Amino acid sequence: MIAYDITPIDLHGHLFNVSLTIEQTNDEQELWLPNWIPGSYLIRDFSKHIIGLHAESNGLSLPVKQISKNRWQLARSKHPVTVHYQVYAWDLSVRSAYLDQFQGFFNNTSLCLAVEGQTDLPCELHLHAPPEAPLWKVATGMPRKSGQPHSWGCFRADNYDALIDYPFLIGDLTIDEFIAHGIKHSLVLSGRHYADTSRITADLAKICETQISLFEEAPFQSYTFLTMVVGNGFGGLEHRNSTALLCSRKDLISAHQYEMNDNYQTFLSLCCHEYFHSWNIKTLKPKAFLPYQLEKESYTEQLWFYEGMTSYFDDYLLHTSGIIDEKRYLKLLGDTLSRVERGAGQYQQSVTESSFLAWTKFYQQNENAPNSIVSYYAKGALIALSLDLMLRLQSDHKLTLARVMKELWHEFGKTSIGTADDTVINWLNQYPGIDISDFLKDALYNKESLSLVELL
């Protein structure tokens, strides 16, 4: 058992206190912290925020040596070892950790050191109330071992990989629950807002019902939308039974608003996108991510599929679930087409290159980006649209991309087999009367515009 004790000790100083207890250490035991978080393809060096790391064993100080930017080595000990450190948390995003006098948020990739050779062991996380805010609530998808719902207590994960896939949101939270397809879902909001949570949860229920019906089952037993509400911000990151969201206050519809507007549509599309990832990247994923290599880049050509397909379905499912009408949906398609056609990047880079180089070019864009790169989100969505139209036309509307996604998930995702670069092409070729190989190879590996006008 690996145990972590986490306490927000200084809200104004933005500090979490962390203690890691290891029951039995190996000789020259090493500890390490991930350099990136799954779903956000950039080396972020979370270890740079660790302060004052030291260790003790059997009541005595135990020497610790830092051996790389994110690795530490413990001296030998025959007794349990406890490692103490603090983490500076001042990144108001969904990727790392944040703490102030109003709220706190953290991913365990930022707070919890991994124990080399023991990452398969069960983990316990003891979360303690800050002295300055003992009445704050707690929201997470991590299974609870002790404590009342939405309170401080002890949580448990099967292993380190699971531990880092359960973000936490703490503060004066608004929590509204709803049922979709017989599964409990929670909408959690932190920060000042005027949201009509009854309207929002009713709309989210439609979206969730539609997606679970599409795949015929859900890969989770409950789901939580962890939402940080700010004056101006946007972002989302998928997790195994939750999503971390950052949204602007204006994006949450209020009680006096009745008509759908662009801001609220943006929020629902974000929720739909991250929820779809529960199937498409959290369970169905590239073989290169099995398992994740969190200390270095993991390269794949397939982000056009995992982000592009998801970007296509996020708006499409808003329409099929009855949230937006066809006029709004077609405008969203037009916006995506415009984003791709407006820049010269699609003539300089293929979507597979964009995927492979996400670590540098896509996630570190400069002023020349529109001229030199293409978004695997946006052009990937247009490839998905093209495929959906081609499948329908070639099958007399008997085969759709939604059905293909469901069958791919059951074959390669639910089974944890993972996909190779040619899996999608080979899979589509098995359907009688379907001929998309040449189109898809050209769309993925060539640098040219898609012939969407004819298909539409």
HELIX and SHEET records of a PDB file:
HELIX    1   1 PHE A   46  HIS A   49  5                                   4    
HELIX    2   2 ASN A  108  LEU A  111  1                                   4    
HELIX    3   3 TYR A  160  LEU A  163  1                                   4    
HELIX    4   4 THR A  197  PHE A  215  1                                  19    
HELIX    5   5 ARG A  249  ASP A  251  5                                   3    
HELIX    6   6 ASP A  262  PHE A  276  1                                  15    
HELIX    7   7 LYS A  287  PHE A  289  5                                   3    
HELIX    8   8 LEU A  303  LEU A  303  1                                   1    
HELIX    9   9 TRP A  304  MET A  309  3                                   6    
HELIX   10  10 THR A  310  THR A  320  1                                  11    
HELIX   11  11 GLU A  326  ARG A  342  1                                  17    
HELIX   12  12 GLY A  345  TYR A  347  5                                   3    
HELIX   13  13 VAL A  351  PHE A  356  1                                   6    
HELIX   14  14 ALA A  358  PHE A  362  3                                   5    
HELIX   15  15 ALA A  369  SER A  372  1                                   4    
HELIX   16  16 ALA A  378  GLN A  394  1                                  17    
HELIX   17  17 LEU A  401  LEU A  408  1                                   8    
HELIX   18  18 TRP A  409  GLY A  413  3                                   5    
HELIX   19  19 THR A  423  LEU A  428  1                                   6    
HELIX   20  20 SER A  437  TYR A  445  1                                   9    
HELIX   21  21 LEU A  452  LEU A  455  1                                   4    
SHEET    1   A 8 LEU A  60  LEU A  62  0                                        
SHEET    2   A 8 ILE A  50  SER A  57 -1                                        
SHEET    3   A 8 VAL A  81  TYR A  88 -1                                        
SHEET    4   A 8 LEU A  15  ILE A  22 -1                                        
SHEET    5   A 8 ILE A   2  ASP A  10 -1                                        
SHEET    6   A 8 CYS A 123  LEU A 127  1                                        
SHEET    7   A 8 GLY A 153  ALA A 157 -1                                        
SHEET    8   A 8 ARG A 144  SER A 146 -1                                        
SHEET    1   B 4 VAL A  64  SER A  68  0                                        
SHEET    2   B 4 ARG A  71  LEU A  74 -1                                        
SHEET    3   B 4 GLU A  30  TRP A  32 -1                                        
SHEET    4   B 4 ALA A 114  VAL A 115 -1                                        
SHEET    1   C 4 ALA A  97  LEU A  99  0                                        
SHEET    2   C 4 GLN A 103  PHE A 106 -1                                        
SHEET    3   C 4 PHE A 168  GLY A 171 -1                                        
SHEET    4   C 4 LYS A 137  THR A 140 -1                                        
SHEET    1   D 5 THR A 174  ALA A 180  0                                        
SHEET    2   D 5 ILE A 183  SER A 190 -1                                        
SHEET    3   D 5 SER A 222  VAL A 230  1                                        
SHEET    4   D 5 SER A 242  SER A 248  1                                        
SHEET    5   D 5 PHE A 234  GLU A 238 -1                                        
END                                                                             
